[in-house]
Structure formats: C-alpha cells, structure tokens
Amino acid sequence: MKSLFYGGTHPPQKKELCLKTPEPLAAPAILTIPLRQHIGAPCKPLVSVGDLVKAGQKIGDGEGLCVPVHTPVAGIVEDIKEMPYPGGGTVLSVIIRNNFTDVKDNTLTAHPEDTVFSAEELIRIVREAGITGMGGATFPTDVKIRSGIGKVDTLIANGCECEPYITADDLLLRERARDVLRGLRCIASVLEPKRIVIAVENNKKEAIAAVTEALSSFAGMVCLPVPTCYPQGAEKQLIMAVTGREVPSGGLPADAGCAVFNVATLAAVCRAVYEGKPLTERIVTVTGEAVREPKNVIAAIGTPFSALIEAAGGLTEDADKVISGGPMMGIAQNALDAPVTKGTNAVLCLSRKDNREVEHPVCIRCGKCLTVCPIRLQPLNMYLYAEAKNAEELQKLHLNDCIECGCCAYVCPAKLPLTARFKEGKRFLKEETKA
C-alpha cells in the first residue's frame, strides 16, 4: 500500500453485534420487486397482471443504462404499481404472490469451470443475470466491465465494508471466498490487468485468513489488508490507498487505470457464470441495538423489511429508527414495507438514545468538517449555499464530487444535517441543469 487517503474518521464499529453465519430466510407469500434497482433508466415490465411466472424469470428490462430484474419465486403477478422504495419515494414494482412450487426458469446457462469467454460473452452473461454493484452504488456491472476494457492495469476486489454495524461482506469472505475469487477471475480474464488485489480492512482477520487460504488456487492475485478507517471502502479512497493514484474530479476509476468491484458483486458474477443463476437474493445484515436478535440472512429480492426484522426477533420497545444501509450513508425508512433490493446490504434498527437529530442546529465554526472530508471539499459552505439554493456557488464548490459518506455530519458537534442537504443540493443542481 502506497498511501492512505486524506481525511476520514473512526466511528465505533459495532460489528460484534452481528457476526453470525448468514441464515437462509424463506421467501414470503408476497414479494414486491422494484423495476429500478440500479443507477440508470428503470426497467419496463415484461409481464402482466395475472401472468404465471417461474423462479428466476426475467420480469423487467430496458434499454440504455439499464439491467433486468428477475423474480426469486414462482407465482402469480398480482399487480404492477408504484410501491415504497428503500431509497426513498416510490418505484414502479411487480407484486408477485408466491405459489411455493419453486418451478424454475432455466434461461441462463451454467458454464464449466474451464470455459474461456470473450469480452462480449461475459458482458452479456453479467447483464442478463441482472448484476449491479452490491456495495450500495448499484451501478450496472456489465457497463463497468465494458468501460474498463483496455484502460485498467489494476483490478480491485472491494472487501473493506467500512460502514459500522454491517458484516454481510465480511461473512461472505469468511465462508465463500472461493466464489468471490472465481468471479474476480472471470472479470480479470476480460480486463487483463497487471495487478489484481483483494482489499480487506485489517480488522477483519478471519476474512483475510479465508481469502489468503483460497488464493492458493488462484495465481496472480494478492490479498491486501488496508487500514481500518471510514470511508476506506469508497472507490476513490480505496484506489488512493491501494495505488496512490487520485481519480480526477468528475472522473471514473478507469481514468486512474483502476476498476473496483464489491465482493458480493463478484460472488454474483460467479453464480451467474458457473451456476446459471440471476441475481435474485443477497446477504443482508439485520442489526442494531433496537432489534432483539441481530443476524445475517440470505433474503430474496422483494422481501419486505418487516419480514427481516421479524426473523431477527422483532424491534425492542425503545426502537426509534429503521435505516436501509448503515448509520453513515443509510436512508431512514418511514415504513417497514419497503423491499430488499440488489443494493440492500443492511437493515439497521436504532433506539432513541442513538438519535443524533436536533431541532435547530447552529454551526459553531469549529472547522472539523474540513479535516475529515475525504474529497477535500468545504462542507460548511456547501451547506450554506445548498440552503440558499445558489447553483453557481455550488458548482464552484464541486458539490457533485461529494460522495455522501457522512464523515462531516458525524463529527459535527452542532449536528447539522450536512449530508441530507448535499443530497438535496445535488437534486437542485440536476433540475437547474435540465432547465
């Protein structure tokens, strides 16, 4: 490792609450499957109300920056309508009543281990399996692979999982490191990098040991423990830590000669290629002080948060907030009927004593936000101009370079809602640009 990124912070890890082997969670009677689970254009439904569908069948697809969605279960399409989405608001969704027959769709093909793929063949398989970035960003994986061809000399598997509480990727590496490396090998065969790195924060000793042991069967790859610091798992910061290179403002990892893939995404690539399985389930960490039995579950896409919380023993009496994701970058939910999506890595349940909100926050000009911003931005000024809806100044301050990591909001003694305002400011800039 050449260097560590600028800024960052060290929130309490609290991962010890949930270090249990993921348990399969039975699919519920009703699943709500959003037709947009990725960055880009939403899918158009390929089914109609009343249709009989098979488990693994493609039920939505589109053109442009879009990947298909599949149903995890066999059943009947009960409705297609706008439904709550864990990222906020509503999304057109396919509602499926599970008939518990487990009749499978076999459109995707399982390939032998020694199959050699062309770039186009692998990209087609990854897209048809509906794979997106599963670390939370949900960028279409096929597009990321294509954009890196001929540009990448360093391929990085991101196993940092720096967000507090969440252990889904940690447990995946401990128990299925070989699947992650098989998926990584598939992508490496197309990108042909000079260096292949599996980056894991150095507080995950068991995961590092499991990866190191599995590497004996994979030539040309190395496991690199990196310092534990939030947001180590963010693409730009991880590239800096691993290579010493900086992704330019407004640029992509490929502009720094790198490609970064989350370890859960790589495991999904492995299942698509070697088992012929689309992305219809994932590991979700259900944790926090306000849930009775924190655990990791393997949940079907479309399972409501309420079912996950029930599987974890239910909420405690002092439960105050349920978040999709972690405490730094997650999104608070106003109901528990939002479904698990491809990007849902955790359901975090916090108690009243963990609530950081204040009614009338006032900046005390301490400057702490400046010292922790890993992009070296000016959080306070961005906050003020976002409040004032001043598009010109927000552009000058490079608001769109903000990765919304939440470091500034975490260290702010006044508890200003900095990250929330930056998200609003980005939406405002987007609207202004359209206008």
C-alpha positions as CSV (number, residue, x, y, z in Angstrom):
1,M,0.0,0.0,0.0
2,K,1.5,3.3,-1.1
3,S,-0.6,5.8,0.9
4,L,-3.8,6.3,2.8
5,F,-6.5,8.8,1.7
6,Y,-6.9,12.2,3.2
7,G,-9.5,12.8,6.0
8,G,-11.9,10.1,7.1
9,T,-13.0,9.2,10.6
10,H,-13.2,6.3,13.1
11,P,-16.8,5.8,14.2
12,P,-17.4,2.9,16.6
13,Q,-17.5,-0.3,14.6
14,K,-20.3,-2.2,16.5
15,K,-19.8,-5.1,14.1
16,E,-19.6,-7.5,17.1
17,L,-23.4,-7.3,17.4
18,C,-23.8,-9.5,14.3
19,L,-21.0,-11.9,13.3
20,K,-23.2,-14.9,12.7
21,T,-23.3,-17.2,9.7
22,P,-26.0,-16.0,7.2
23,E,-29.2,-17.9,7.6
24,P,-31.5,-18.6,4.6
25,L,-34.7,-16.7,5.0
26,A,-37.8,-18.3,3.4
27,A,-39.4,-16.2,0.7
28,P,-42.6,-14.6,1.9
29,A,-46.1,-15.1,0.4
30,I,-46.0,-11.6,-1.3
31,L,-42.9,-10.1,-2.9
32,T,-42.6,-6.5,-4.1
33,I,-39.9,-6.3,-6.8
34,P,-38.9,-2.8,-7.9
35,L,-38.3,-2.3,-11.6
36,R,-35.4,0.1,-10.8
37,Q,-32.7,-1.4,-8.6
38,H,-29.8,0.3,-10.4
39,I,-28.4,3.6,-11.4
40,G,-29.9,4.5,-14.8
41,A,-33.2,4.0,-16.6
42,P,-35.9,1.9,-14.9
43,C,-37.0,-1.4,-16.4
44,K,-40.2,-1.8,-18.3
45,P,-42.4,-4.7,-17.1
46,L,-42.2,-7.8,-19.3
47,V,-45.2,-9.4,-17.5
48,S,-48.8,-8.5,-17.0
49,V,-51.2,-8.9,-14.1
50,G,-52.4,-12.5,-13.9
51,D,-49.3,-14.0,-15.5
52,L,-47.7,-17.2,-14.1
53,V,-44.0,-16.7,-13.6
54,K,-41.1,-19.1,-12.8
55,A,-38.4,-18.6,-10.2
56,G,-35.5,-16.8,-11.9
57,Q,-37.6,-15.5,-14.8
58,K,-36.8,-12.0,-16.2
59,I,-39.8,-9.8,-15.4
60,G,-38.4,-6.4,-16.4
61,D,-35.8,-4.9,-18.8
62,G,-35.0,-1.8,-20.7
63,E,-32.5,0.0,-23.0
64,G,-29.6,2.2,-22.3
65,L,-28.1,2.3,-18.8
66,C,-30.4,-0.5,-17.5
67,V,-30.2,-4.1,-16.3
68,P,-33.0,-6.6,-16.0
69,V,-34.8,-7.7,-12.8
70,H,-35.9,-11.3,-12.1
71,T,-38.4,-12.9,-9.7
72,P,-36.9,-15.0,-7.0
73,V,-40.0,-17.2,-6.7
74,A,-42.6,-18.9,-8.9
75,G,-46.1,-17.5,-8.6
76,I,-48.7,-15.1,-10.0
77,V,-48.3,-11.5,-10.9
78,E,-50.8,-9.9,-8.6
79,D,-50.2,-6.2,-9.5
80,I,-47.9,-3.7,-11.1
81,K,-47.9,-0.4,-9.5
82,E,-45.9,2.3,-7.6
83,M,-44.7,1.0,-4.3
84,P,-42.4,2.3,-1.5
85,Y,-38.7,2.0,-2.2
86,P,-35.9,1.9,0.4
87,G,-34.0,4.7,-1.4
88,G,-37.0,7.0,-0.8
89,G,-40.2,7.7,-2.6
90,T,-41.9,5.1,-4.8
91,V,-40.9,3.0,-7.8
92,L,-43.0,1.0,-10.3
93,S,-42.9,-2.5,-8.9
94,V,-44.1,-6.0,-9.8
95,I,-46.0,-7.6,-7.0
96,I,-45.8,-11.4,-7.0
97,R,-47.8,-13.9,-5.0
98,N,-45.6,-16.8,-4.2
99,N,-47.2,-20.2,-5.0
100,F,-44.3,-22.1,-3.3
101,T,-43.9,-24.5,-6.2
102,D,-40.3,-23.5,-6.9
103,V,-40.7,-24.1,-10.6
104,K,-37.5,-22.7,-12.1
105,D,-36.7,-20.7,-15.3
106,N,-33.6,-22.1,-17.0
107,T,-32.9,-19.4,-19.5
108,L,-29.4,-18.7,-18.1
109,T,-26.8,-21.4,-18.8
110,A,-24.3,-22.8,-16.3
111,H,-20.8,-23.0,-17.8
112,P,-17.9,-25.4,-17.0
113,E,-15.1,-24.1,-14.9
114,D,-12.6,-24.1,-17.7
115,T,-14.7,-22.1,-20.1
116,V,-12.9,-19.2,-21.9
117,F,-15.1,-16.2,-22.5
118,S,-14.8,-13.4,-24.9
119,A,-15.5,-9.9,-23.5
120,E,-18.8,-9.7,-25.2
121,E,-19.9,-13.2,-24.0
122,L,-19.1,-12.3,-20.3
123,I,-20.7,-8.9,-20.5
124,R,-23.8,-10.5,-22.0
125,I,-24.0,-13.1,-19.2
126,V,-23.5,-10.5,-16.4
127,R,-26.1,-8.2,-17.9
128,E,-28.7,-11.0,-18.4
129,A,-28.2,-12.0,-14.8
130,G,-29.2,-8.5,-13.7
131,I,-26.0,-7.9,-11.8
132,T,-25.3,-4.4,-10.3
133,G,-22.9,-3.1,-7.8
134,M,-24.0,-4.7,-4.5
135,G,-22.0,-2.5,-2.2
136,G,-24.7,0.1,-2.4
137,A,-23.9,2.1,-5.5
138,T,-25.9,-0.3,-7.8
139,F,-24.0,0.8,-11.0
140,P,-24.7,-1.8,-13.8
141,T,-21.8,-4.3,-13.6
142,D,-21.8,-5.0,-17.4
143,V,-21.3,-1.3,-18.1
144,K,-18.4,-1.1,-15.6
145,I,-16.7,-4.1,-17.2
146,R,-17.1,-2.7,-20.7
147,S,-15.8,0.8,-19.7
148,G,-12.6,-0.7,-18.3
149,I,-11.5,-2.7,-21.3
150,G,-8.1,-1.5,-22.5
151,K,-7.9,1.1,-19.7
152,V,-7.3,-0.8,-16.5
153,D,-3.9,-2.0,-15.1
154,T,-5.2,-2.6,-11.5
155,L,-8.3,-4.6,-10.6
156,I,-9.5,-4.3,-7.1
157,A,-12.0,-6.5,-5.2
158,N,-13.5,-4.3,-2.5
159,G,-14.0,-6.3,0.7
160,C,-13.5,-3.3,3.1
161,E,-17.1,-2.9,4.3
162,C,-16.1,0.1,6.3
163,E,-19.6,1.2,7.4
164,P,-20.3,0.5,11.1
165,Y,-22.6,-2.4,12.0
166,I,-22.6,-4.1,8.6
167,T,-21.0,-7.6,8.3
168,A,-22.6,-9.1,5.2
169,D,-19.4,-8.9,3.1
170,D,-17.2,-10.0,6.0
171,L,-19.2,-13.2,6.4
172,L,-19.3,-13.7,2.6
173,L,-15.5,-13.6,2.5
174,R,-15.2,-15.9,5.5
175,E,-17.4,-18.6,4.1
176,R,-17.4,-18.2,0.3
177,A,-14.0,-16.6,-0.5
178,R,-13.5,-19.0,-3.4
179,D,-16.7,-17.9,-5.1
180,V,-15.6,-14.3,-4.8
181,L,-12.2,-15.2,-6.4
182,R,-13.9,-17.2,-9.2
183,G,-16.0,-14.1,-10.1
184,L,-12.9,-11.9,-9.9
185,R,-11.0,-14.3,-12.2
186,C,-13.8,-14.0,-14.8
187,I,-13.6,-10.2,-14.9
188,A,-9.8,-10.3,-14.9
189,S,-9.8,-12.5,-18.0
190,V,-11.6,-9.7,-19.9
191,L,-9.8,-6.6,-18.4
192,E,-6.3,-8.3,-18.4
193,P,-4.9,-6.1,-15.6
194,K,-1.3,-6.2,-14.5
195,R,-2.3,-6.3,-10.8
196,I,-5.2,-8.0,-9.1
197,V,-5.8,-7.0,-5.4
198,I,-8.4,-8.2,-2.9
199,A,-8.5,-5.3,-0.4
200,V,-9.9,-6.0,3.1
201,E,-9.7,-3.8,6.2
202,N,-7.2,-5.1,8.7
203,N,-9.8,-5.5,11.4
204,K,-11.4,-8.5,9.5
205,K,-8.8,-11.1,10.5
206,E,-11.0,-14.1,9.7
207,A,-11.9,-12.8,6.3
208,I,-8.3,-12.1,5.5
209,A,-7.3,-15.6,6.5
210,A,-10.1,-17.2,4.4
211,V,-9.1,-15.2,1.3
212,T,-5.4,-15.9,1.8
213,E,-6.1,-19.7,2.1
214,A,-8.3,-19.6,-1.1
215,L,-5.7,-17.7,-3.0
216,S,-3.5,-20.8,-3.2
217,S,-5.7,-21.9,-6.1
218,F,-5.7,-18.5,-7.9
219,A,-2.4,-17.3,-9.5
220,G,-1.7,-13.6,-9.9
221,M,-3.9,-12.4,-7.1
222,V,-2.9,-10.9,-3.7
223,C,-4.8,-10.1,-0.5
224,L,-4.0,-6.6,0.7
225,P,-5.0,-5.7,4.3
226,V,-5.7,-1.9,4.4
227,P,-6.0,0.3,7.5
228,T,-9.4,0.5,9.2
229,C,-10.7,3.9,8.5
230,Y,-14.1,5.2,7.3
231,P,-14.7,5.6,4.3
232,Q,-12.0,3.2,3.2
233,G,-14.5,1.2,1.0
234,A,-15.4,4.2,-1.1
235,E,-14.0,3.7,-4.7
236,K,-11.8,6.8,-4.8
237,Q,-10.4,6.4,-1.4
238,L,-9.7,2.7,-1.9
239,I,-7.9,3.5,-5.2
240,M,-5.8,6.0,-3.4
241,A,-5.0,3.6,-0.6
242,V,-4.1,0.7,-3.0
243,T,-2.3,2.6,-5.8
244,G,-1.5,6.1,-4.6
245,R,-3.5,7.5,-7.6
246,E,-6.2,10.1,-7.4
247,V,-9.4,9.8,-9.5
248,P,-9.8,13.2,-11.2
249,S,-12.7,15.5,-10.3
250,G,-15.8,14.3,-12.2
251,G,-13.8,11.2,-13.4
252,L,-14.2,7.5,-13.1
253,P,-11.9,4.8,-11.6
254,A,-10.9,3.8,-15.2
255,D,-9.4,7.4,-15.5
256,A,-6.9,6.3,-12.9
257,G,-6.3,2.9,-14.5
258,C,-8.4,1.0,-12.0
259,A,-11.6,-1.0,-11.7
260,V,-13.2,-1.7,-8.4
261,F,-15.9,-4.4,-7.8
262,N,-17.6,-5.2,-4.5
263,V,-17.0,-8.8,-3.3
264,A,-20.8,-9.5,-3.2
265,T,-21.0,-8.4,-6.8
266,L,-18.1,-10.8,-7.7
267,A,-19.9,-13.7,-6.0
268,A,-23.0,-12.9,-8.0
269,V,-20.9,-13.0,-11.2
270,C,-19.6,-16.4,-10.1
271,R,-23.2,-17.7,-9.6
272,A,-24.3,-16.3,-13.0
273,V,-21.4,-17.8,-14.9
274,Y,-20.9,-21.2,-13.3
275,E,-24.4,-21.9,-11.9
276,G,-26.6,-20.0,-14.4
277,K,-28.3,-18.1,-11.6
278,P,-29.6,-14.5,-11.9
279,L,-29.3,-12.0,-9.0
280,T,-32.4,-12.8,-7.0
281,E,-31.1,-12.9,-3.4
282,R,-28.4,-11.4,-1.2
283,I,-26.9,-11.4,2.3
284,V,-28.5,-8.7,4.4
285,T,-27.2,-7.7,7.9
286,V,-30.2,-7.1,10.3
287,T,-28.7,-5.4,13.3
288,G,-28.6,-2.5,15.7
289,E,-29.4,-2.0,19.4
290,A,-33.2,-1.9,18.7
291,V,-33.5,-5.4,17.2
292,R,-33.7,-8.3,19.6
293,E,-31.6,-11.0,17.8
294,P,-29.2,-9.4,15.2
295,K,-28.3,-11.7,12.4
296,N,-27.3,-12.1,8.8
297,V,-29.9,-13.5,6.5
298,I,-29.9,-14.6,2.9
299,A,-33.0,-12.8,1.7
300,A,-34.9,-12.9,-1.6
301,I,-35.1,-9.7,-3.5
302,G,-38.6,-8.2,-2.8
303,T,-38.8,-9.4,0.8
304,P,-40.2,-6.6,3.0
305,F,-38.0,-5.2,5.7
306,S,-40.7,-6.2,8.2
307,A,-40.0,-9.9,7.5
308,L,-36.3,-9.5,8.1
309,I,-36.9,-7.7,11.4
310,E,-39.3,-10.4,12.4
311,A,-36.7,-13.1,11.6
312,A,-34.3,-11.1,13.9
313,G,-36.7,-11.3,16.9
314,G,-38.6,-8.0,16.3
315,L,-37.9,-4.5,17.4
316,T,-37.3,-3.5,21.0
317,E,-39.6,-1.2,23.0
318,D,-37.3,1.8,22.5
319,A,-36.9,1.4,18.8
320,D,-36.8,4.8,17.1
321,K,-35.5,4.5,13.6
322,V,-35.0,1.8,10.9
323,I,-32.4,2.5,8.3
324,S,-31.7,0.9,4.9
325,G,-27.9,0.6,5.0
326,G,-25.5,1.8,7.7
327,P,-25.6,4.7,10.1
328,M,-23.3,6.9,7.9
329,M,-24.8,6.6,4.5
330,G,-28.1,4.8,5.0
331,I,-31.6,6.1,4.5
332,A,-34.2,6.2,7.2
333,Q,-37.5,4.4,6.4
334,N,-40.9,5.8,7.1
335,A,-42.5,2.3,6.9
336,L,-41.4,-1.3,7.0
337,D,-43.0,-2.5,3.8
338,A,-40.0,-1.3,1.6
339,P,-38.4,-4.4,0.0
340,V,-34.9,-5.8,-0.1
341,T,-33.2,-4.7,-3.3
342,K,-29.9,-5.7,-5.0
343,G,-28.2,-2.8,-3.1
344,T,-29.7,-3.6,0.3
345,N,-26.7,-4.7,2.4
346,A,-28.3,-4.0,5.9
347,V,-31.4,-3.1,7.8
348,L,-30.2,-1.1,10.8
349,C,-32.5,-0.6,13.8
350,L,-31.6,2.2,16.2
351,S,-33.0,3.1,19.6
352,R,-34.0,6.6,20.8
353,K,-30.7,7.1,22.6
354,D,-28.9,6.8,19.2
355,N,-30.9,9.6,17.6
356,R,-28.5,12.4,16.7
357,E,-31.1,14.9,15.4
358,V,-31.6,18.3,17.0
359,E,-34.4,20.7,16.3
360,H,-32.5,23.9,15.5
361,P,-28.8,23.1,14.7
362,V,-26.4,26.1,14.7
363,C,-22.9,25.9,13.2
364,I,-20.2,26.9,15.8
365,R,-17.5,27.4,13.1
366,C,-15.2,24.7,14.5
367,G,-13.9,23.5,11.1
368,K,-14.0,19.8,12.0
369,C,-15.9,19.1,8.8
370,L,-13.0,20.4,6.7
371,T,-10.5,18.0,8.4
372,V,-12.5,14.8,7.7
373,C,-13.8,15.3,4.2
374,P,-12.0,12.6,2.1
375,I,-12.6,14.7,-1.1
376,R,-11.1,17.9,0.5
377,L,-14.3,19.8,-0.1
378,Q,-15.8,22.7,2.1
379,P,-18.8,21.1,3.8
380,L,-20.0,24.2,5.6
381,N,-20.0,26.5,2.6
382,M,-21.7,23.7,0.6
383,Y,-24.4,23.5,3.3
384,L,-25.0,27.3,3.3
385,Y,-25.3,27.5,-0.5
386,A,-27.5,24.4,-0.6
387,E,-29.8,26.0,1.9
388,A,-29.8,29.2,-0.2
389,K,-30.2,27.2,-3.5
390,N,-27.3,29.0,-5.1
391,A,-26.4,26.9,-8.1
392,E,-23.5,29.0,-9.3
393,E,-21.7,28.7,-5.9
394,L,-22.5,25.0,-5.5
395,Q,-20.9,24.4,-8.9
396,K,-17.7,26.3,-7.8
397,L,-17.6,24.3,-4.6
398,H,-17.8,21.0,-6.6
399,L,-20.8,19.7,-4.8
400,N,-21.2,16.9,-7.3
401,D,-17.8,15.5,-6.2
402,C,-19.3,14.8,-2.7
403,I,-19.5,11.0,-2.1
404,E,-22.1,11.5,0.6
405,C,-20.0,9.5,3.1
406,G,-21.4,11.4,6.1
407,C,-18.0,12.0,7.8
408,C,-18.7,15.7,8.1
409,A,-22.2,15.1,9.6
410,Y,-20.7,12.5,12.0
411,V,-18.0,14.8,13.5
412,C,-20.2,18.0,13.6
413,P,-20.8,19.0,17.2
414,A,-23.8,21.1,16.2
415,K,-25.3,18.0,14.4
416,L,-26.0,19.9,11.2
417,P,-27.8,17.7,8.6
418,L,-24.9,18.2,6.2
419,T,-25.2,15.1,4.1
420,A,-29.0,15.4,3.7
421,R,-28.6,19.0,2.4
422,F,-25.9,17.9,0.0
423,K,-28.3,15.3,-1.5
424,E,-30.9,18.0,-1.8
425,G,-28.4,20.3,-3.4
426,K,-27.4,17.7,-6.0
427,R,-31.1,17.2,-6.9
428,F,-31.4,21.0,-7.2
429,L,-28.4,21.3,-9.5
430,K,-29.7,18.5,-11.7
431,E,-33.0,20.3,-12.1
432,E,-31.2,23.6,-12.8
433,T,-29.1,21.9,-15.5
434,K,-32.2,20.4,-17.1
435,A,-33.9,23.8,-17.0
